[in-house]
Amino acid sequence: MWALNNSCLSYFDPNIHQSKEEWEQKVKAAPVRIQWDPERDIHLEKLPYRSIQIGLSGIAVEKYINEWIVSITDITPLCKKIHLLTAENLEEAKFFCPLSFYIHSEV
């Protein structure tokens, strides 16, 4: 909840912000920035929906490192396997991807 309470959109939205100046002050002060980026399919092509991207700075980075991370898993071998399979067997490659990564894709 701390991250949301200390966040600001990374872009000016007149439906949310009273003025561009007010937004500029908030975005400079906010240690958490939020934006929406296109999701991508297994071929890294843009999908017709977006996922949240959250940027951290200052105290938010310290909190992320010291408080919010509970474990780290190296998925490099899995990603390499998926990459190789995209050329050999696309359906098998999809099997190893998170469901949300390809469920809406027309790959």
FENUR-V958773 format. One record per run of one state. SS is the DSSP state (~ for helix, > for strand, _ for the rest). FROM is the first residue (numbers start at 1). TO is the last residue. If there is no record, write none. Layout:
((SS/FROM/TO) (SS/FROM/TO))
This chain:
((_/1/1) (~/2/5) (_/6/6) (>/7/9) (_/10/19) (~/20/29) (_/30/31) (>/32/40) (_/41/45) (>/46/56) (_/57/58) (~/59/68) (_/69/75) (~/76/88) (_/89/89) (~/90/95) (_/96/98) (~/99/102) (_/103/107))
